[in-house]
Amino acid sequence: MYTITKGPSKLVAQRRTAWQQVEQQLGSGPAGTSGPRPVQYVEKTPNPRLQNFVPIDLDEWWAQQFLARITNCS
């Protein structure tokens, strides 16, 4: 079983906060006076091999792994 100490959990929290800010800025419409905004890259010619690619939700995956461990231990 993995244990997350304060150092790594603080780093994860910082990264999550930074990513949430990027997502908010990307969804907030045109750039205003608030300064530079992130640039979202979009492929002009997408790779056909990735047409059916579906990213996984890591939070959901970890939750399933956690529940599976609990179920197998009881």
PDB file with one MODEL, atoms N, CA, C and O in Angstrom:
MODEL        1
ATOM      1  N   MET A   1       0.848  -1.179   0.000  1.00  0.00           N
ATOM      2  CA  MET A   1       0.000   0.000   0.000  1.00  0.00           C
ATOM      3  C   MET A   1       0.890   1.237   0.000  1.00  0.00           C
ATOM      4  O   MET A   1       1.952   1.253   0.622  1.00  0.00           O
ATOM      5  N   TYR A   2       0.449   2.259  -0.695  1.00  0.00           N
ATOM      6  CA  TYR A   2       1.218   3.476  -0.821  1.00  0.00           C
ATOM      7  C   TYR A   2       0.802   4.484   0.240  1.00  0.00           C
ATOM      8  O   TYR A   2      -0.373   4.600   0.587  1.00  0.00           O
ATOM      9  N   THR A   3       1.789   5.206   0.746  1.00  0.00           N
ATOM     10  CA  THR A   3       1.526   6.261   1.704  1.00  0.00           C
ATOM     11  C   THR A   3       2.043   7.565   1.131  1.00  0.00           C
ATOM     12  O   THR A   3       3.196   7.651   0.707  1.00  0.00           O
ATOM     13  N   ILE A   4       1.203   8.565   1.118  1.00  0.00           N
ATOM     14  CA  ILE A   4       1.618   9.878   0.614  1.00  0.00           C
ATOM     15  C   ILE A   4       1.976  10.744   1.809  1.00  0.00           C
ATOM     16  O   ILE A   4       1.150  10.977   2.693  1.00  0.00           O
ATOM     17  N   THR A   5       3.218  11.219   1.828  1.00  0.00           N
ATOM     18  CA  THR A   5       3.660  12.090   2.913  1.00  0.00           C
ATOM     19  C   THR A   5       3.283  13.532   2.589  1.00  0.00           C
ATOM     20  O   THR A   5       2.752  13.815   1.515  1.00  0.00           O
ATOM     21  N   LYS A   6       3.554  14.428   3.511  1.00  0.00           N
ATOM     22  CA  LYS A   6       3.168  15.829   3.327  1.00  0.00           C
ATOM     23  C   LYS A   6       3.841  16.460   2.118  1.00  0.00           C
ATOM     24  O   LYS A   6       3.206  17.239   1.408  1.00  0.00           O
ATOM     25  N   GLY A   7       5.102  16.149   1.863  1.00  0.00           N
ATOM     26  CA  GLY A   7       5.816  16.751   0.735  1.00  0.00           C
ATOM     27  C   GLY A   7       5.145  16.460  -0.595  1.00  0.00           C
ATOM     28  O   GLY A   7       4.760  17.394  -1.298  1.00  0.00           O
ATOM     29  N   PRO A   8       4.991  15.185  -0.964  1.00  0.00           N
ATOM     30  CA  PRO A   8       4.331  14.886  -2.239  1.00  0.00           C
ATOM     31  C   PRO A   8       2.882  15.351  -2.302  1.00  0.00           C
ATOM     32  O   PRO A   8       2.432  15.800  -3.356  1.00  0.00           O
ATOM     33  N   SER A   9       2.142  15.255  -1.203  1.00  0.00           N
ATOM     34  CA  SER A   9       0.745  15.686  -1.248  1.00  0.00           C
ATOM     35  C   SER A   9       0.655  17.195  -1.455  1.00  0.00           C
ATOM     36  O   SER A   9      -0.270  17.675  -2.110  1.00  0.00           O
ATOM     37  N   LYS A  10       1.606  17.945  -0.904  1.00  0.00           N
ATOM     38  CA  LYS A  10       1.627  19.392  -1.126  1.00  0.00           C
ATOM     39  C   LYS A  10       1.920  19.691  -2.592  1.00  0.00           C
ATOM     40  O   LYS A  10       1.321  20.596  -3.173  1.00  0.00           O
ATOM     41  N   LEU A  11       2.838  18.935  -3.192  1.00  0.00           N
ATOM     42  CA  LEU A  11       3.165  19.117  -4.601  1.00  0.00           C
ATOM     43  C   LEU A  11       1.957  18.800  -5.479  1.00  0.00           C
ATOM     44  O   LEU A  11       1.674  19.522  -6.434  1.00  0.00           O
ATOM     45  N   VAL A  12       1.254  17.731  -5.159  1.00  0.00           N
ATOM     46  CA  VAL A  12       0.047  17.369  -5.919  1.00  0.00           C
ATOM     47  C   VAL A  12      -0.990  18.478  -5.808  1.00  0.00           C
ATOM     48  O   VAL A  12      -1.618  18.840  -6.804  1.00  0.00           O
ATOM     49  N   ALA A  13      -1.176  19.019  -4.615  1.00  0.00           N
ATOM     50  CA  ALA A  13      -2.150  20.095  -4.415  1.00  0.00           C
ATOM     51  C   ALA A  13      -1.769  21.331  -5.218  1.00  0.00           C
ATOM     52  O   ALA A  13      -2.638  21.983  -5.798  1.00  0.00           O
ATOM     53  N   GLN A  14      -0.472  21.664  -5.259  1.00  0.00           N
ATOM     54  CA  GLN A  14      -0.021  22.820  -6.039  1.00  0.00           C
ATOM     55  C   GLN A  14      -0.276  22.607  -7.525  1.00  0.00           C
ATOM     56  O   GLN A  14      -0.735  23.517  -8.216  1.00  0.00           O
ATOM     57  N   ARG A  15       0.019  21.407  -8.019  1.00  0.00           N
ATOM     58  CA  ARG A  15      -0.190  21.109  -9.446  1.00  0.00           C
ATOM     59  C   ARG A  15      -1.680  21.140  -9.791  1.00  0.00           C
ATOM     60  O   ARG A  15      -2.069  21.640 -10.847  1.00  0.00           O
ATOM     61  N   ARG A  16      -2.504  20.604  -8.899  1.00  0.00           N
ATOM     62  CA  ARG A  16      -3.951  20.600  -9.138  1.00  0.00           C
ATOM     63  C   ARG A  16      -4.472  22.033  -9.202  1.00  0.00           C
ATOM     64  O   ARG A  16      -5.271  22.361 -10.079  1.00  0.00           O
ATOM     65  N   THR A  17      -4.030  22.882  -8.288  1.00  0.00           N
ATOM     66  CA  THR A  17      -4.459  24.277  -8.278  1.00  0.00           C
ATOM     67  C   THR A  17      -4.022  24.988  -9.551  1.00  0.00           C
ATOM     68  O   THR A  17      -4.800  25.731 -10.149  1.00  0.00           O
ATOM     69  N   ALA A  18      -2.780  24.761  -9.966  1.00  0.00           N
ATOM     70  CA  ALA A  18      -2.271  25.395 -11.188  1.00  0.00           C
ATOM     71  C   ALA A  18      -3.060  24.931 -12.402  1.00  0.00           C
ATOM     72  O   ALA A  18      -3.394  25.740 -13.268  1.00  0.00           O
ATOM     73  N   TRP A  19      -3.365  23.633 -12.478  1.00  0.00           N
ATOM     74  CA  TRP A  19      -4.115  23.116 -13.621  1.00  0.00           C
ATOM     75  C   TRP A  19      -5.537  23.661 -13.642  1.00  0.00           C
ATOM     76  O   TRP A  19      -6.068  23.955 -14.712  1.00  0.00           O
ATOM     77  N   GLN A  20      -6.159  23.800 -12.476  1.00  0.00           N
ATOM     78  CA  GLN A  20      -7.503  24.357 -12.414  1.00  0.00           C
ATOM     79  C   GLN A  20      -7.513  25.799 -12.910  1.00  0.00           C
ATOM     80  O   GLN A  20      -8.469  26.229 -13.555  1.00  0.00           O
ATOM     81  N   GLN A  21      -6.454  26.543 -12.611  1.00  0.00           N
ATOM     82  CA  GLN A  21      -6.347  27.920 -13.099  1.00  0.00           C
ATOM     83  C   GLN A  21      -6.230  27.941 -14.622  1.00  0.00           C
ATOM     84  O   GLN A  21      -6.851  28.775 -15.280  1.00  0.00           O
ATOM     85  N   VAL A  22      -5.442  27.034 -15.180  1.00  0.00           N
ATOM     86  CA  VAL A  22      -5.307  26.958 -16.641  1.00  0.00           C
ATOM     87  C   VAL A  22      -6.653  26.625 -17.271  1.00  0.00           C
ATOM     88  O   VAL A  22      -7.056  27.266 -18.243  1.00  0.00           O
ATOM     89  N   GLU A  23      -7.352  25.635 -16.731  1.00  0.00           N
ATOM     90  CA  GLU A  23      -8.659  25.266 -17.276  1.00  0.00           C
ATOM     91  C   GLU A  23      -9.636  26.431 -17.204  1.00  0.00           C
ATOM     92  O   GLU A  23     -10.413  26.652 -18.133  1.00  0.00           O
ATOM     93  N   GLN A  24      -9.597  27.173 -16.110  1.00  0.00           N
ATOM     94  CA  GLN A  24     -10.493  28.319 -15.950  1.00  0.00           C
ATOM     95  C   GLN A  24     -10.148  29.398 -16.976  1.00  0.00           C
ATOM     96  O   GLN A  24     -11.049  29.995 -17.566  1.00  0.00           O
ATOM     97  N   GLN A  25      -8.869  29.654 -17.196  1.00  0.00           N
ATOM     98  CA  GLN A  25      -8.457  30.667 -18.158  1.00  0.00           C
ATOM     99  C   GLN A  25      -8.807  30.261 -19.584  1.00  0.00           C
ATOM    100  O   GLN A  25      -9.192  31.106 -20.393  1.00  0.00           O
ATOM    101  N   LEU A  26      -8.676  28.972 -19.897  1.00  0.00           N
ATOM    102  CA  LEU A  26      -9.027  28.503 -21.242  1.00  0.00           C
ATOM    103  C   LEU A  26     -10.519  28.650 -21.507  1.00  0.00           C
ATOM    104  O   LEU A  26     -10.918  28.908 -22.642  1.00  0.00           O
ATOM    105  N   GLY A  27     -11.334  28.493 -20.497  1.00  0.00           N
ATOM    106  CA  GLY A  27     -12.780  28.550 -20.676  1.00  0.00           C
ATOM    107  C   GLY A  27     -13.385  29.923 -20.455  1.00  0.00           C
ATOM    108  O   GLY A  27     -14.606  30.069 -20.515  1.00  0.00           O
ATOM    109  N   SER A  28     -12.563  30.936 -20.202  1.00  0.00           N
ATOM    110  CA  SER A  28     -13.114  32.241 -19.838  1.00  0.00           C
ATOM    111  C   SER A  28     -13.285  33.192 -21.013  1.00  0.00           C
ATOM    112  O   SER A  28     -13.532  34.377 -20.790  1.00  0.00           O
ATOM    113  N   GLY A  29     -13.167  32.730 -22.254  1.00  0.00           N
ATOM    114  CA  GLY A  29     -13.380  33.604 -23.406  1.00  0.00           C
ATOM    115  C   GLY A  29     -12.127  34.364 -23.782  1.00  0.00           C
ATOM    116  O   GLY A  29     -11.024  33.968 -23.405  1.00  0.00           O
ATOM    117  N   PRO A  30     -12.284  35.461 -24.530  1.00  0.00           N
ATOM    118  CA  PRO A  30     -11.119  36.207 -25.017  1.00  0.00           C
ATOM    119  C   PRO A  30     -10.292  36.814 -23.893  1.00  0.00           C
ATOM    120  O   PRO A  30     -10.795  37.105 -22.808  1.00  0.00           O
ATOM    121  N   ALA A  31      -9.008  36.996 -24.186  1.00  0.00           N
ATOM    122  CA  ALA A  31      -8.098  37.574 -23.188  1.00  0.00           C
ATOM    123  C   ALA A  31      -8.508  39.000 -22.878  1.00  0.00           C
ATOM    124  O   ALA A  31      -8.830  39.778 -23.777  1.00  0.00           O
ATOM    125  N   GLY A  32      -8.493  39.331 -21.611  1.00  0.00           N
ATOM    126  CA  GLY A  32      -8.839  40.678 -21.191  1.00  0.00           C
ATOM    127  C   GLY A  32      -7.600  41.405 -20.684  1.00  0.00           C
ATOM    128  O   GLY A  32      -6.496  41.204 -21.191  1.00  0.00           O
ATOM    129  N   THR A  33      -7.790  42.219 -19.716  1.00  0.00           N
ATOM    130  CA  THR A  33      -6.684  42.976 -19.149  1.00  0.00           C
ATOM    131  C   THR A  33      -5.946  42.182 -18.085  1.00  0.00           C
ATOM    132  O   THR A  33      -5.007  42.694 -17.475  1.00  0.00           O
ATOM    133  N   SER A  34      -6.353  40.941 -17.849  1.00  0.00           N
ATOM    134  CA  SER A  34      -5.753  40.138 -16.781  1.00  0.00           C
ATOM    135  C   SER A  34      -4.390  39.568 -17.172  1.00  0.00           C
ATOM    136  O   SER A  34      -3.798  38.824 -16.390  1.00  0.00           O
ATOM    137  N   GLY A  35      -3.879  39.894 -18.353  1.00  0.00           N
ATOM    138  CA  GLY A  35      -2.552  39.434 -18.738  1.00  0.00           C
ATOM    139  C   GLY A  35      -2.603  38.286 -19.719  1.00  0.00           C
ATOM    140  O   GLY A  35      -3.658  37.964 -20.264  1.00  0.00           O
ATOM    141  N   PRO A  36      -1.446  37.666 -19.942  1.00  0.00           N
ATOM    142  CA  PRO A  36      -1.380  36.589 -20.931  1.00  0.00           C
ATOM    143  C   PRO A  36      -2.192  35.371 -20.507  1.00  0.00           C
ATOM    144  O   PRO A  36      -2.336  35.078 -19.320  1.00  0.00           O
ATOM    145  N   ARG A  37      -2.717  34.671 -21.508  1.00  0.00           N
ATOM    146  CA  ARG A  37      -3.506  33.472 -21.251  1.00  0.00           C
ATOM    147  C   ARG A  37      -2.794  32.277 -21.847  1.00  0.00           C
ATOM    148  O   ARG A  37      -1.975  32.434 -22.752  1.00  0.00           O
ATOM    149  N   PRO A  38      -3.093  31.074 -21.352  1.00  0.00           N
ATOM    150  CA  PRO A  38      -2.490  29.874 -21.941  1.00  0.00           C
ATOM    151  C   PRO A  38      -2.989  29.666 -23.366  1.00  0.00           C
ATOM    152  O   PRO A  38      -4.100  30.065 -23.716  1.00  0.00           O
ATOM    153  N   VAL A  39      -2.152  29.040 -24.175  1.00  0.00           N
ATOM    154  CA  VAL A  39      -2.505  28.740 -25.556  1.00  0.00           C
ATOM    155  C   VAL A  39      -2.846  27.266 -25.646  1.00  0.00           C
ATOM    156  O   VAL A  39      -2.075  26.415 -25.202  1.00  0.00           O
ATOM    157  N   GLN A  40      -4.004  26.961 -26.221  1.00  0.00           N
ATOM    158  CA  GLN A  40      -4.417  25.576 -26.363  1.00  0.00           C
ATOM    159  C   GLN A  40      -4.003  25.096 -27.752  1.00  0.00           C
ATOM    160  O   GLN A  40      -4.378  25.689 -28.763  1.00  0.00           O
ATOM    161  N   TYR A  41      -3.226  24.020 -27.785  1.00  0.00           N
ATOM    162  CA  TYR A  41      -2.749  23.455 -29.041  1.00  0.00           C
ATOM    163  C   TYR A  41      -3.765  22.458 -29.579  1.00  0.00           C
ATOM    164  O   TYR A  41      -4.233  21.582 -28.852  1.00  0.00           O
ATOM    165  N   VAL A  42      -4.102  22.598 -30.861  1.00  0.00           N
ATOM    166  CA  VAL A  42      -5.028  21.676 -31.514  1.00  0.00           C
ATOM    167  C   VAL A  42      -4.373  21.221 -32.809  1.00  0.00           C
ATOM    168  O   VAL A  42      -3.926  22.042 -33.609  1.00  0.00           O
ATOM    169  N   GLU A  43      -4.317  19.901 -33.013  1.00  0.00           N
ATOM    170  CA  GLU A  43      -3.730  19.348 -34.235  1.00  0.00           C
ATOM    171  C   GLU A  43      -4.527  19.785 -35.461  1.00  0.00           C
ATOM    172  O   GLU A  43      -5.757  19.737 -35.458  1.00  0.00           O
ATOM    173  N   LYS A  44      -3.820  20.211 -36.510  1.00  0.00           N
ATOM    174  CA  LYS A  44      -4.492  20.563 -37.757  1.00  0.00           C
ATOM    175  C   LYS A  44      -4.933  19.309 -38.500  1.00  0.00           C
ATOM    176  O   LYS A  44      -6.009  19.280 -39.097  1.00  0.00           O
ATOM    177  N   THR A  45      -4.102  18.280 -38.460  1.00  0.00           N
ATOM    178  CA  THR A  45      -4.453  16.995 -39.078  1.00  0.00           C
ATOM    179  C   THR A  45      -4.268  15.910 -38.022  1.00  0.00           C
ATOM    180  O   THR A  45      -3.164  15.389 -37.859  1.00  0.00           O
ATOM    181  N   PRO A  46      -5.327  15.565 -37.309  1.00  0.00           N
ATOM    182  CA  PRO A  46      -5.225  14.567 -36.240  1.00  0.00           C
ATOM    183  C   PRO A  46      -4.761  13.206 -36.758  1.00  0.00           C
ATOM    184  O   PRO A  46      -5.051  12.827 -37.893  1.00  0.00           O
ATOM    185  N   ASN A  47      -4.049  12.492 -35.922  1.00  0.00           N
ATOM    186  CA  ASN A  47      -3.573  11.161 -36.248  1.00  0.00           C
ATOM    187  C   ASN A  47      -4.763  10.206 -36.255  1.00  0.00           C
ATOM    188  O   ASN A  47      -5.456  10.094 -35.244  1.00  0.00           O
ATOM    189  N   PRO A  48      -5.024   9.509 -37.377  1.00  0.00           N
ATOM    190  CA  PRO A  48      -6.177   8.608 -37.436  1.00  0.00           C
ATOM    191  C   PRO A  48      -6.095   7.455 -36.439  1.00  0.00           C
ATOM    192  O   PRO A  48      -7.124   6.910 -36.040  1.00  0.00           O
ATOM    193  N   ARG A  49      -4.881   7.077 -36.033  1.00  0.00           N
ATOM    194  CA  ARG A  49      -4.731   5.997 -35.051  1.00  0.00           C
ATOM    195  C   ARG A  49      -5.266   6.404 -33.681  1.00  0.00           C
ATOM    196  O   ARG A  49      -5.574   5.546 -32.853  1.00  0.00           O
ATOM    197  N   LEU A  50      -5.377   7.705 -33.441  1.00  0.00           N
ATOM    198  CA  LEU A  50      -5.866   8.186 -32.149  1.00  0.00           C
ATOM    199  C   LEU A  50      -7.338   8.587 -32.194  1.00  0.00           C
ATOM    200  O   LEU A  50      -7.841   9.196 -31.250  1.00  0.00           O
ATOM    201  N   GLN A  51      -8.022   8.258 -33.263  1.00  0.00           N
ATOM    202  CA  GLN A  51      -9.408   8.661 -33.450  1.00  0.00           C
ATOM    203  C   GLN A  51     -10.307   8.181 -32.309  1.00  0.00           C
ATOM    204  O   GLN A  51     -11.187   8.923 -31.874  1.00  0.00           O
ATOM    205  N   ASN A  52     -10.107   6.971 -31.822  1.00  0.00           N
ATOM    206  CA  ASN A  52     -10.956   6.413 -30.771  1.00  0.00           C
ATOM    207  C   ASN A  52     -10.318   6.503 -29.383  1.00  0.00           C
ATOM    208  O   ASN A  52     -10.778   5.854 -28.444  1.00  0.00           O
ATOM    209  N   PHE A  53      -9.269   7.301 -29.257  1.00  0.00           N
ATOM    210  CA  PHE A  53      -8.578   7.436 -27.980  1.00  0.00           C
ATOM    211  C   PHE A  53      -9.490   8.100 -26.950  1.00  0.00           C
ATOM    212  O   PHE A  53     -10.097   9.138 -27.215  1.00  0.00           O
ATOM    213  N   VAL A  54      -9.574   7.493 -25.791  1.00  0.00           N
ATOM    214  CA  VAL A  54     -10.349   8.055 -24.690  1.00  0.00           C
ATOM    215  C   VAL A  54      -9.423   8.145 -23.480  1.00  0.00           C
ATOM    216  O   VAL A  54      -8.968   7.116 -22.980  1.00  0.00           O
ATOM    217  N   PRO A  55      -9.135   9.356 -22.999  1.00  0.00           N
ATOM    218  CA  PRO A  55      -8.272   9.468 -21.828  1.00  0.00           C
ATOM    219  C   PRO A  55      -8.969   8.896 -20.600  1.00  0.00           C
ATOM    220  O   PRO A  55     -10.194   8.936 -20.493  1.00  0.00           O
ATOM    221  N   ILE A  56      -8.179   8.367 -19.682  1.00  0.00           N
ATOM    222  CA  ILE A  56      -8.779   7.805 -18.475  1.00  0.00           C
ATOM    223  C   ILE A  56      -8.813   8.857 -17.377  1.00  0.00           C
ATOM    224  O   ILE A  56      -7.999   9.780 -17.354  1.00  0.00           O
ATOM    225  N   ASP A  57      -9.748   8.704 -16.491  1.00  0.00           N
ATOM    226  CA  ASP A  57      -9.866   9.560 -15.316  1.00  0.00           C
ATOM    227  C   ASP A  57      -9.039   8.900 -14.218  1.00  0.00           C
ATOM    228  O   ASP A  57      -9.462   7.905 -13.629  1.00  0.00           O
ATOM    229  N   LEU A  58      -7.861   9.453 -13.945  1.00  0.00           N
ATOM    230  CA  LEU A  58      -6.974   8.831 -12.967  1.00  0.00           C
ATOM    231  C   LEU A  58      -7.577   8.791 -11.570  1.00  0.00           C
ATOM    232  O   LEU A  58      -7.349   7.833 -10.830  1.00  0.00           O
ATOM    233  N   ASP A  59      -8.335   9.804 -11.199  1.00  0.00           N
ATOM    234  CA  ASP A  59      -8.982   9.784  -9.881  1.00  0.00           C
ATOM    235  C   ASP A  59      -9.938   8.603  -9.780  1.00  0.00           C
ATOM    236  O   ASP A  59      -9.971   7.908  -8.764  1.00  0.00           O
ATOM    237  N   GLU A  60     -10.709   8.381 -10.828  1.00  0.00           N
ATOM    238  CA  GLU A  60     -11.647   7.259 -10.838  1.00  0.00           C
ATOM    239  C   GLU A  60     -10.898   5.930 -10.825  1.00  0.00           C
ATOM    240  O   GLU A  60     -11.296   4.999 -10.125  1.00  0.00           O
ATOM    241  N   TRP A  61      -9.815   5.839 -11.596  1.00  0.00           N
ATOM    242  CA  TRP A  61      -9.034   4.607 -11.656  1.00  0.00           C
ATOM    243  C   TRP A  61      -8.450   4.261 -10.290  1.00  0.00           C
ATOM    244  O   TRP A  61      -8.511   3.111  -9.855  1.00  0.00           O
ATOM    245  N   TRP A  62      -7.879   5.271  -9.610  1.00  0.00           N
ATOM    246  CA  TRP A  62      -7.317   5.035  -8.278  1.00  0.00           C
ATOM    247  C   TRP A  62      -8.412   4.642  -7.295  1.00  0.00           C
ATOM    248  O   TRP A  62      -8.195   3.791  -6.433  1.00  0.00           O
ATOM    249  N   ALA A  63      -9.584   5.254  -7.419  1.00  0.00           N
ATOM    250  CA  ALA A  63     -10.696   4.901  -6.530  1.00  0.00           C
ATOM    251  C   ALA A  63     -11.098   3.441  -6.736  1.00  0.00           C
ATOM    252  O   ALA A  63     -11.358   2.724  -5.770  1.00  0.00           O
ATOM    253  N   GLN A  64     -11.149   3.003  -7.994  1.00  0.00           N
ATOM    254  CA  GLN A  64     -11.483   1.606  -8.275  1.00  0.00           C
ATOM    255  C   GLN A  64     -10.430   0.656  -7.715  1.00  0.00           C
ATOM    256  O   GLN A  64     -10.769  -0.394  -7.168  1.00  0.00           O
ATOM    257  N   GLN A  65      -9.148   1.022  -7.848  1.00  0.00           N
ATOM    258  CA  GLN A  65      -8.072   0.195  -7.311  1.00  0.00           C
ATOM    259  C   GLN A  65      -8.171   0.103  -5.789  1.00  0.00           C
ATOM    260  O   GLN A  65      -7.984  -0.967  -5.209  1.00  0.00           O
ATOM    261  N   PHE A  66      -8.464   1.228  -5.156  1.00  0.00           N
ATOM    262  CA  PHE A  66      -8.594   1.272  -3.706  1.00  0.00           C
ATOM    263  C   PHE A  66      -9.747   0.372  -3.237  1.00  0.00           C
ATOM    264  O   PHE A  66      -9.594  -0.421  -2.308  1.00  0.00           O
ATOM    265  N   LEU A  67     -10.897   0.512  -3.900  1.00  0.00           N
ATOM    266  CA  LEU A  67     -12.042  -0.309  -3.524  1.00  0.00           C
ATOM    267  C   LEU A  67     -11.778  -1.790  -3.780  1.00  0.00           C
ATOM    268  O   LEU A  67     -12.224  -2.639  -3.009  1.00  0.00           O
ATOM    269  N   ALA A  68     -11.065  -2.105  -4.844  1.00  0.00           N
ATOM    270  CA  ALA A  68     -10.742  -3.507  -5.138  1.00  0.00           C
ATOM    271  C   ALA A  68      -9.844  -4.090  -4.032  1.00  0.00           C
ATOM    272  O   ALA A  68     -10.026  -5.238  -3.626  1.00  0.00           O
ATOM    273  N   ARG A  69      -8.879  -3.299  -3.550  1.00  0.00           N
ATOM    274  CA  ARG A  69      -8.023  -3.766  -2.470  1.00  0.00           C
ATOM    275  C   ARG A  69      -8.812  -3.999  -1.200  1.00  0.00           C
ATOM    276  O   ARG A  69      -8.595  -4.990  -0.502  1.00  0.00           O
ATOM    277  N   ILE A  70      -9.725  -3.095  -0.896  1.00  0.00           N
ATOM    278  CA  ILE A  70     -10.546  -3.241   0.303  1.00  0.00           C
ATOM    279  C   ILE A  70     -11.414  -4.491   0.189  1.00  0.00           C
ATOM    280  O   ILE A  70     -11.534  -5.260   1.143  1.00  0.00           O
ATOM    281  N   THR A  71     -12.014  -4.687  -0.975  1.00  0.00           N
ATOM    282  CA  THR A  71     -12.897  -5.837  -1.191  1.00  0.00           C
ATOM    283  C   THR A  71     -12.110  -7.139  -1.090  1.00  0.00           C
ATOM    284  O   THR A  71     -12.592  -8.107  -0.501  1.00  0.00           O
ATOM    285  N   ASN A  72     -10.903  -7.173  -1.659  1.00  0.00           N
ATOM    286  CA  ASN A  72     -10.094  -8.398  -1.632  1.00  0.00           C
ATOM    287  C   ASN A  72      -9.536  -8.703  -0.243  1.00  0.00           C
ATOM    288  O   ASN A  72      -9.249  -9.859   0.067  1.00  0.00           O
ATOM    289  N   CYS A  73      -9.383  -7.684   0.588  1.00  0.00           N
ATOM    290  CA  CYS A  73      -8.827  -7.899   1.928  1.00  0.00           C
ATOM    291  C   CYS A  73      -9.897  -8.356   2.924  1.00  0.00           C
ATOM    292  O   CYS A  73      -9.565  -8.976   3.935  1.00  0.00           O
ATOM    293  N   SER A  74     -11.165  -8.063   2.660  1.00  0.00           N
ATOM    294  CA  SER A  74     -12.194  -8.425   3.633  1.00  0.00           C
ATOM    295  C   SER A  74     -12.762  -9.797   3.424  1.00  0.00           C
ATOM    296  O   SER A  74     -13.638 -10.224   4.177  1.00  0.00           O
TER     297      SER A  74
ENDMDL
END
